[in-house]
Amino acid sequence: MDANLRNMLMEQGKKARKAARFLATASTDIKNKALNAMADALEANQEEIIKNNRLDLEAGEKMGLTSAMLERLTLNPSRIEAMAEGLREIALLPDPVGEVLGMVKRPNGLDIGRIRTPIGVIGIIYESRPNVTADAAGLCLKSGNAIILRGGEEALNSNRVIARTLSHAAESCGIPEGAIQLVDSVDREAALFMMKMHDYLDVLIPRGGKGLKKAVQENASVPVIMTGMGNCHVYIDEFADLDKAVRIAFNAKVQRPSVCNACETLLVHEKIASRFLPLIVEKYKEASVEIRGCEKVREIIADGIKPATEADWEEEYLDLIIAVKVVQSIDEAIDHINTYGTGHSEAIVTENYTNSRLFMAAVDAAAVYTNASTRFTDGGVFGFGAEMGISTQKLHARGPMGLKELTTTKFVIYGDGQIRE
């Protein structure tokens, strides 16, 4: 590894450690003041942010990025406004640091309790979406953590100006240098080194595709919270309301296909397939969705359906493509989801209470829906202001990661001279 790059990362780690010690005891007022200043700075610096984002978009087109990737990368006035509003919403949320989670008095007179505390220094490696820079910085600041961000090559110019804007605004309010830092390198060695910075990083959060997740699993010695792969399903039960089913299946795929909570596979009960499939296929075709179906789907819809392969059941398309399968029972649907799903978001459309309860209990995912689109799995929608990512693992957090998920706990014990005999 290049010595200059190594030294830069270690210096960032040292600055983050120092800043984290300040943030651990920083008042709610100073954190909220910084968050609002960061929001104002994004809006004031909108022109420069969009200018740098255009450079990334032009480079992305030359790199051959898909339309879905370019859509995730794009910033415009409304998206910058949404980033700023996200920071203001975080400022309005209760501060989790110091929350008392319980206190008991033991027979020996000791008062033993637990309180929420910051994790310390959080590293995040992410791809494509520059809005993540603002969301992650805001959440970490409010929860008392320093953050080291390492974005992808495709968003380097956007991330540079956003991170600089945020850190300068926070520092103007008394937050120390090093609380918000961006690794100014897209060298793969920088990401690999971050995975091993256990002396500086308390946790690493990767947000990206299969390649990034695999690299983290194989190389990280820093504790990891795995986020995001979204092979999400919508299951249309035999007792579904067809109007609801069409609206939900269409929205879950088409409303924003490039995000991780978009539906990638549609499962349809065989008893309803001949009535439902013509309705949803017509809607999908109007929206230019490519449909890949099993044999039964292609028997019902003769034209315009590509044959689905085994690989399609495992694919996170992040595009206007969907795999469709006819199943014989709710049990087959649940088994398919638990076999191919990534533990993100799954939905059933049904008017049958028993089937709804079975699906909600048996499907292994961070978010499970009855009669609603998977597109709602989002920190802002869930009331967290923003999110650090969608955790698809079971420890230490699961689902959208808001402020509380970016804290840990410690025991506090109050005595009056007790000693252990």
Secondary structure, 3 states (H helix, E strand, C coil): CCHHHHHHHHHHHHHHHHHHHHHCCCCHHHHHHHHHHHHHHHHHCHHHHHHHHHHHHHHHHHHCCCHHHHHHHCCCHHHHHHHHHHHHHHHHCCCCCCCEEEEEECCCCCEEEEEEEECCEEEEEECCCCHHHHHHHHHHHHCCCEEEEECCHHHHHHHHHHHHHHHHHHHCCCCCCCCEEECCCCCHHHHHHHCCCCCCCCEEEEECCHHHHHHHHHHCCCCECCECCCCEEEEECCCCCHHHHHHHHHHHHHCCCCCCCCEEEEEEEHHHHHHHHHHHHHHHHHCCCEEEECHHHHHHCCCCCEECCHHHHHCCCCCCEEEEEEECCHHHHHHHHHHHCCCCEEEEECCCHHHHHHHHHHCCCCEEEECCCHHHCCCCCCCCCCCCCEECCCCCCCEECCCHHHEEEEEEEECCCCCCC
